[in-house]
Amino acid sequence: AQKITQTQPGMFVQEKEAVTLDCTYDTSDPSYGLFWYKQPSSGEMIFLIYQGSYDQQNATEGRYSLNFQKARKSANLVISASQLGDSAMYFCAMREDSGGGTSYGKLTFGQGTILTVHP
Amino acid sequence: GAVVSQHPSWVICKSGTSVKIECRSLDFQATTMFWYRQFPKQSLMLMATSNEGSKATYEQGVEKDKFLINHASLTLSTLTVTSAHPEDSSFYICSAIRQGGQPQHFGDGTRLSIL
């Protein structure tokens, strides 16, 4: 089974509107972390936001917020007030903490969502 | 500014050549570095986990004799694609984590084209 699922291959949003990018995950590990990264066409991976499995509150970073619904195993990214520069591929990723040892920190990525912001 | 530097940014070379890609953490010690491969419009696939001073841990299906990883210091890991062939053409990207810290910081990636 997929550990991280992003069901939206592509999303379109009007500039200044909000958009939600979906991410669901599957783990039996009680301790894990969820990440969102942005990858522009140039290729670099830009860290956006992090949510720990024990965090009580949803993470926020500027225009980015993470809608964490633990029981549903979802960690959707909300981008408010979209900008043209937000057009990129977005990846959801999970780190499972029980592995430990030499594999600590290993991330599993979703398939990605291409976001296009229209003027 | 960038905290992980990856070099070179792109490489074009002939089939049969070996290519070395460097990944450096610039202002922190990285006990663990990761190497990923990415095909166009696809996700990042983890190739191996590189720990300083020990052998790399390769993911299933990744040929360790083909993709040699060396993590000789706390700030440098290298990936060598040996006897590269056109099917090895891809985007390779590394990442590093600070000791006890998150998140993973990524290099800018290397576009490898084998002719």
Chai-1 contact restraints between the chains, C-beta under 6 A:
chainA,res_idxA,chainB,res_idxB,connection_type,confidence,min_distance_angstrom,max_distance_angstrom,comment,restraint_id
A,F35,B,P103,contact,1.0,0.0,6.0,A-B,restraint_1
A,G43,B,G109,contact,1.0,0.0,6.0,A-B,restraint_2
A,E44,B,D108,contact,1.0,0.0,6.0,A-B,restraint_3
A,M45,B,F106,contact,1.0,0.0,6.0,A-B,restraint_4
A,F47,B,P103,contact,1.0,0.0,6.0,A-B,restraint_5
A,Y50,B,P103,contact,1.0,0.0,6.0,A-B,restraint_6
A,T102,B,N51,contact,1.0,0.0,6.0,A-B,restraint_7
A,T102,B,T57,contact,1.0,0.0,6.0,A-B,restraint_8
A,S103,B,T49,contact,1.0,0.0,6.0,A-B,restraint_9
A,G105,B,T32,contact,1.0,0.0,6.0,A-B,restraint_10
A,G105,B,I97,contact,1.0,0.0,6.0,A-B,restraint_11
A,F109,B,S43,contact,1.0,0.0,6.0,A-B,restraint_12
A,F109,B,L44,contact,1.0,0.0,6.0,A-B,restraint_13
A,Q111,B,S43,contact,1.0,0.0,6.0,A-B,restraint_14
A,G112,B,S43,contact,1.0,0.0,6.0,A-B,restraint_15
